[in-house]
């Protein structure tokens, strides 16, 4: 935010977990928002996610590359309209690579992507995107991103309203955890020892989006490397 008394700085929240404020400039934010609006349209568009216990997530979601559902991946929107998932754009995969370099530095990036399963020639071949839309009442409970076989870092990009992002530990959903305010344009990357940490969004702050962005609510674009090989439809 312009004119702040103390400018926000890159911060390591935990080993392997890095917050980079204002990584996306206003122009790049508008471009990404326009892309998200296109991806959200049917087929395989924005949907409400239902949990196995019969509940629903308050944040709505659309996927690229592979379709995530609780708790696995498919090539079609198996819990939506059944249509083939939209492809992962090459430019978005490259943005994931750039994000890792920005968070860790080129020399440290490889250490943050230990292999945990299927080997790949490129540890940063981002092939999955989950885009979550939060309105003012939406939340996301504490969870781990554990359906992937790759240990590559998870890349999280924020657009629109500020949220409280709760980043926890790898053992439980409870303490210790830290609350970080993620604003529009912020980058958060977690890999290495933090790759399987529990995290969630307990609160969105309505009306905090940049006035020129044209978004009411919050969009979170999460990029992942699946390392999954053959995935059923």
Order of alpha helices (4+ residues) and beta strands (2+ residues): beta-beta-alpha-beta-beta-beta-alpha-alpha-beta-beta-beta-beta-beta-beta-beta-beta
